[in-house]
Each structure stands twice: as C-alpha cells, then as structure tokens.
Amino acid sequence: MTHRPPRVLIIDNDDGLTLALRVRLESEGYECVTACTGSQGLSLFAESDFDAVITDLNMPAGDGIAVCESIRSTCRVPLIIVTGFESSYTDLLDRLGDIELIQKPFCIDSLLDELDIAIEMNTAGSDHAPPEPKRREAA
C-alpha cells in the first residue's frame, strides 16, 4: 500500500513565516497548503482533507481562535497554534481541547516533533493507515 504524504494547512498572515514553514515541512515530506487569513484558511479547510492545521492567533479576517472553534465544531484534526502572544489564551484553548500552543519565536524542529506526534496520535486506531512518520537527522 502506498502512503500519501501528510497534508498540513498553514494559516498565518506573516508571509515570511508561512514560506519558511512550507519549505521546511515540504522538505520533510509533508504536503502543505497555505492561507493568509482565518477566513481563507477555513474555506480551504472546508474544501479538502487535512491531517493537521498550524495557525497564528492574531490575523485579519478571522483570528486563530475563530479558526480553532470552527474546525473543532466539525472534527478532531490536530491543531497547532503558533503565536507571539503570552499564554493568556490557555483557558480558552483548553476548552476546545487538544490544541498545542507554541510561542514565537520557536524552534522549527520542536514544531515538527509536535506535528509528527499529533498526526500519529490522531490516526492511531483509525481505519486508514497513518502517514509515514518523519525521519530527521539530528542537528
């Protein structure tokens, strides 16, 4: 059986960060789709299947909290929030359940580790084979 690459939706209005994430994730075998606003991200999410979503909190046209609430109302796909804000959103995110919060600036390898774990845990016990785990060389 051929495994498809894990699909990740990246939602962030910082073009530089979005490009850096996309390039690195694609080099690790992920398929990435990007959006620069929350509303654009939700439209893309509704049109396709994703194995995980990485989103910023503070964006125009639909912030990260609205994105997470909308996605959580329909499915349990892994959500990772990257933000420069302090962790004042922790209680709200706990209510939504199973959301990783990563403070900017962050180490891309740590984000990749969280992403791998989240996707693996989400596909464990499902009827379809999980995407292949990522293999990275130690820095």
C-alpha positions in Angstrom: 0.0 0.0 0.0 1.3 3.5 -0.9 1.2 6.0 1.9 0.2 9.6 1.0 2.1 12.4 2.5 0.6 14.1 5.5 -1.4 17.2 4.4 -1.0 20.3 6.6 -2.9 23.6 6.3 -0.8 26.6 7.4 -2.7 29.8 8.3 -0.7 32.9 9.0 -0.6 36.5 7.7 3.2 36.6 8.1 4.4 35.7 4.6 8.0 35.1 5.7 7.0 32.6 8.4 4.5 30.9 6.1 7.1 30.4 3.4 9.7 29.2 5.9 7.2 26.6 7.4 6.1 25.5 4.0 9.6 25.0 2.6 10.8 23.1 5.7 7.6 20.9 6.0 7.7 20.0 2.3 11.4 19.1 2.7 10.3 16.7 5.4 7.7 15.0 3.2 4.6 17.0 4.1 2.2 18.4 1.6 1.3 22.0 2.5 -1.4 24.4 1.7 -1.2 28.0 2.9 -3.7 30.8 3.7 -3.0 34.3 4.9 -6.3 35.0 6.7 -8.5 32.9 9.0 -11.5 33.1 6.6 -9.3 31.9 3.7 -8.0 29.1 5.8 -11.5 28.0 6.8 -12.5 28.0 3.2 -9.6 25.8 2.2 -10.2 23.5 5.2 -13.8 23.0 4.1 -12.7 22.1 0.5 -10.2 19.4 1.4 -8.9 16.9 3.9 -6.0 17.8 6.1 -4.1 15.8 8.7 -3.2 18.9 10.8 -3.6 22.7 10.9 -1.0 25.2 12.0 -2.4 28.7 12.6 -1.5 32.0 14.1 -3.8 33.7 16.6 -3.7 37.3 15.5 -4.7 37.6 11.8 -7.1 39.7 9.8 -10.4 38.3 8.6 -10.8 35.5 11.2 -8.4 35.1 14.1 -6.9 31.8 15.2 -9.4 31.3 18.0 -12.3 31.6 15.5 -10.4 29.2 13.2 -9.9 26.6 16.0 -13.5 27.0 17.2 -14.9 26.4 13.7 -12.6 23.4 13.0 -13.3 21.9 16.4 -17.1 22.1 15.8 -16.7 19.7 12.8 -13.7 17.4 13.5 -10.8 16.5 15.8 -7.9 17.2 13.3 -4.7 18.2 15.2 -4.4 22.0 15.7 -1.2 23.8 16.5 -1.2 27.5 17.3 2.0 29.5 16.9 1.8 32.9 18.4 3.8 35.8 19.8 1.1 36.4 22.5 1.6 35.3 26.0 -0.3 32.2 27.1 -3.4 34.2 28.2 -5.5 32.1 25.8 -4.7 28.9 27.7 -8.1 28.5 29.4 -10.0 29.1 26.1 -7.8 26.6 24.2 -8.2 24.0 27.0 -12.0 24.3 26.5 -11.5 23.5 22.8 -9.3 20.5 23.6 -6.1 19.0 22.3 -4.6 22.2 20.9 -0.8 22.8 21.1 0.3 26.3 21.7 3.8 27.2 20.6 5.3 30.6 21.5 7.1 32.6 18.8 10.0 32.6 18.3 10.1 28.8 18.2 12.5 26.1 17.0 11.2 24.5 13.8 12.4 21.1 14.9 10.2 21.3 18.0 7.2 22.2 15.9 7.9 19.3 13.6 8.1 16.9 16.6 4.8 18.2 17.9 3.3 17.9 14.4 4.5 14.3 14.0 3.2 13.3 17.4 -0.2 15.0 16.8 -0.7 13.3 13.4 0.4 9.9 14.7 -1.9 10.1 17.7 -4.8 11.3 15.6 -4.5 8.4 13.1 -3.9 5.7 15.8 -6.8 3.3 15.8 -8.4 4.7 12.6 -9.4 2.6 9.7 -6.8 4.0 7.3 -3.1 3.7 7.5 -1.4 6.7 9.1 1.0 8.8 7.0 4.6 7.6 7.3 6.4 9.1 10.3 9.0 11.7 9.6 12.7 10.9 9.8 15.0 13.9 10.6 18.7 13.9 11.1 19.9 15.2 14.5 21.2 18.8 14.2 
